[in-house]
Amino acid sequence: MPGFLFVGLLNYLAIEILIVGIIKKIISQTYPLRMKVSKLTGMGISTAKNEKNIQPLKSFYEIEATANNGELISFKKYFGKKIIIVNLASKCGYTPQYEELEKLYQQYKDEIVVLGFPSNDFGGQEPGSDEQIAAFCKINFEVTFQLFVKDAVCGSEKQAVYKWLTDETQNGWNSKEPDWNFFKYLIDEKGSLHSLYSSSVSPLSILD
């Protein structure tokens, strides 16, 4: 490669890194204000709860999913714990919720499991590979909760766990799909779908 092309490539990469850094800083600084406005006004906040304690028609624990390291995980291992299931993206205005999810997991890890499902379904905001996603989560948020392979969470191609979460003939009562990144579902200790929360609901307020 000619020297001037190599230098040009380095300059391009440096500019790209700078732009990404600026975007991350803007997201980080505006996130608290966005969440505060949502909490005060109710803007963007949507929740639903299994008020009648309807039991699933298909067992949640029959589901299997592939972790981001390629391991096939049976959800049977999560019996007896509450489970928060969330679709993730690294370039979203709600990306700071990674930190809140990790904080929640660390505080209640004996009682709660957090399962993260990266997806590029909304706004193309998760373009990275599974390896890049894992590195991003570790470097920026020191994530230790379970990550799964990037896959669809809505539409006809969605993965098995999201088919269960959004099909009332399986979970018993809910058909709502995620409508953006960081949409959260809460499963109780016996495998019933307890509630769901839009992106504007902080993970730290789910257990309030």
N, C-alpha and C positions, 0 to 999 in steps of 0.2 A: 504493500500500500504506500503510495507517495506520501512524503512527509506532510504536505499541506492538507491532504485528505485526513490523515491521522489526527492532526491538530484540530481540524474542523470538527471531527467526530468527538474529540474530547471536549471541545467547547460546547457542542450540542448537548452532550451528556451532562455537563456541568450546569448548563442553563435549565435542562429538564429537572435535575435534582433540586435546583434553587426554586423553580416554580412549584414542584411538589411540596417542598418545605414550607413555602408561603401559604399554599392552600391548606396544609395540615394545621398551620398556626391559626389561620382565619377560622377554620372549623372548630378548633379547640377553644378559641376565645369567644366565639359566638354561641356555642352550644349551651352554656349555662343560661344565657339570656333567653334563648329560644325555649328551653324547658320551663323557665320561670313564667314566661308569657303564656305557655300552654296550660300550666297549672292554674294560673290566675283566671284565665279566660275560658278554659275548656277547649280551646282551639286545637284541633288535631287529635284530641283524646277520645278513644273509643275502647270500651271494655264490654265483655259479656261473661256471665257466670252461670254455672250449672246449678241454678237455684233449686231445682227439683231433685238433685242428686241422681240424675239418670245414669244408669250403668251402661258401659260399652257393649255393643253386640258382638264385637270381635276384640279379643284380648290384645291390649297394647303390648304385652310381653311376647307376643308372637313375632314382633317386628325385629328385623336385623338391618343394620346399616354399616357401610364401610367407613372406617376411620381414615383420617388423612394420611396415615402411614400404611394404608392398605389392609389393616386388620379388620376382619368381619366381626362386628360386635352384636351380640344378642341382647336385647333390652331386658331379658330376664334378670340380668345382673343388677338392674336398678330397682327391683321390687323392694318395697319398704321405705323408699325415699321419695320426696317430692322432686319433680323434674321440671326444669325450665328449658323449653325448646325455643331457639331463636335463629332466624335467618340473618346472616352476617354479610357485611360488605366493608371494604377497606377505604373506599373513597366517598363515603356518605356523610352527610351532615350529622348523622347519629352515631358515627364511628366511635366517638368518645364513650359510648355505652359499653365498649369492650372493657374499659376500666371498671365500670360499675358492676358488670357481670362477674368479673374476676374478684372484686371486693366482696360481693354477695357470696360467691362460691367459697372463698377463703374463710369467711365469717361463719358459714353454716354447712361446711362440707360434710359433717357427720349426718346431716339431715336432708341436704339438697344436692342435686346433681344439675349441672348446667351443660346442655348439649348444643353445640354451635354448628350450624349448617350454612357454610358460605354459598352464596348464590349470585349469579349475574343477571337475575331476572328483572331488576329494577334500575333503569337508567344506565345500564352497563357499568355499574359502580364496583364490580368485583371482577376485573379482567385477569387477575393473576392466576398462576398455576397453584396447585395444592401446596407445593414446596414454598412458593413465594408467599402465600397466605400464612402458612405456619411461621415463616421467618418474620413477617410483618407483625404478627400477633405477639411473638416472643420479644422482639426488639422494642416495640413501642408500648406494649401493655403487660408484658411478662405473663401472658396467658398460660394457665395450667389446666383449665377446664377442657373437656373433650371436644376436639374439632373433628368434623367429618369431611369427606370429599366434597368438592364443589359440585352442585347439582341443582336441578330445577325444584322450586318449592311451590309453584303454581302452574296451572294449565294442564293439558293432557299428558305432559311428559314428567310431571312431578314425581319425586321419589316416594317410596312406600310409606315412610313416616308421615309425610305431608298428605298423602292420600287418606291415611287414617285420621289425621287431625281435622280434615276438611270434608269428611264424608259421614253424614249422620247415620248412615246404615252400618257404619263401623264404630264410630265413637259414641253414638247414641243421640246426639243433639245438635252438633255444630256443622255448618257447611261453609263458614267464612274462611277464605284463603288470606294469606298475608297480602296487604295492599302496599307495602313498602318494606325496605330493609329494617331489621331489628323489631319485627313484629314477634310477640312473645305468647307462648302457650304454656300453661301450668298444668301438670299432671299430678294427681294426688298419690299418696303412698300405696294405693291399691290398684293403680293403673287407670283411673277414670280421669277424663278431661274435666278439670276443675274450672278453668277460666282462660280468657285470652285478652291481650293488651296490645294496643297500637304502639307505633314507634315513639310517640310523644309521652308515653308512660315510662318513667324511669324504672329500671330493674330493681332499684333499691326500695321502691314503693309497692312492689307487688305483694309483699308479705305483710303490709300494714293492716 
